Amino acid sequence: MAQKIDMRVKYWKDTNRIWVNKSCVFFNRLPQDPKIQDMNFPWHLLDWEYLWYQGITDCFRNIFTDDLKYIAKRVAKSSIRKLCLISKIPINSEQISILTEIKDKTIICYSTTWLDDLEQTTTMSRIESLVTLRDLWFDVLPVMHPYIHWYTKAEEVFRQLKKYGFDKINWKGFRYNKENMKWLNESIPNNVLNQYNSDEEENLLGINYLAELAKKYNLQYYDLKEYLHKNPIDLLLDEKKVLNQVDELLKMCVFSSSSSQNSVKENCISRRLWI
């Protein structure tokens, strides 16, 4: 299991690149890895699955453009239900062109954290990307990942999303590791960080405040798993074939969830069969 930051770092170093949780399968690559097209992955194991590209770095880094092209072709030709992407980097015209072919099978999330002093791109540049993609009829979802209570400029996020015509949002809490994240002390006051346990469990403080902002700006909160799985189509698949497929897939995966492996497996099966 790799739900902890320390464990995730270990798995990254050990070159485990395929992860699974109760929502989807993650296909990861670091810059020093072979390109995805050279990884010799059995893509048929992802049929009827929700595929998330990049859970450990940003999918829209230019170094991954060839990966994006390859994955888009795979998704177009396969029975993968959805390709899910999340980014903090403004999308460019080439990336839009690559994804246009699979627009109906793609969900793009942009991180709207308003933590611009900690991140290399601005929240407004990401909102502009959301606007561009929405106007091109892509399925997009603003996500506040993470929300750091009394530090994230949450009301400004809601105000700008409302200004640009968005009516939905997702948020999640903050995982903190005091030893591995000492660099945060340079920007975030101690009284903010001290709100959080250093046990790396996701901690969502201020949920009532976020709910009040959502009501004030008329934005609907969406659970990310439910959003990814919305409007499923029952493909009337053979249950035995699905069970064998999932067993083979999970032999290759790191379980990246706080839930039990049995629970993750059950979800992996049910999102194929919709039982």
TAUR-V485644 format. One line per field, one symbol per residue. ss: DSSP state (a for helix, b for strand, c for the rest). psi: psi as a letter, one per 40 degrees, with the letter a starting at -180 (. if undefined). burial: + if it has 16 or more other ideal C-beta (glycine too) atoms within 10 Angstrom, else -. A space follows every 50 residues. Layout:
# TAUR-V485644
ss = ???
psi = ???
burial = ???
This chain:
# TAUR-V485644
ss = ccccaaaaaaaaaccccbbbccccbbbccccccccaaaccccaaaacccb bbbccccccccaaaaaaaaaaaaaaaaccccbbbbbbcccccaaaaaaaa ccaaabbbbbbcccccccccccaaaaaaaaaaaaacccbbbbbbcccccc cccaaaaaaaaaaccccbbbbccbcccccccaaaaacccaaaaccccccc ccbcccaaaaaaaaaacccbbccaaaaaccccccccccaaaaaaaaaaaa cccbbcccccaaaaaaaaaaaaacc
psi = ifeidddddddddefhehiiaedahhhihideiiideeefhgddeeheih hhhheeahdehdeeddddddddddddeaehdihhihiehhiidddddded dfdefhhhihhgdffdeeieiiddddddddddddeefihihhhghihhhe dhgddddddddddeeieiiiiiahhhhddefddddddhiddddedhifee ihhgifddddddddddefhhhhhdddddeifihhefihdddddddddddd deihhgieiiddddddddddeddg.
burial = -++----+--++---++++++++++++++------+------+-++++++ +++++--+++---+--++++++-++--+-++++++++++++---++-++- -+--+++++++++++-----+-+--++-++--+----++++++++++++- ++-+--++-+++---+--+++-+++++---+--+---+---++-++---+ --+-++---+--++--+-+--+-++-+++------------+--++--++ --+++++------++-+++-+++--
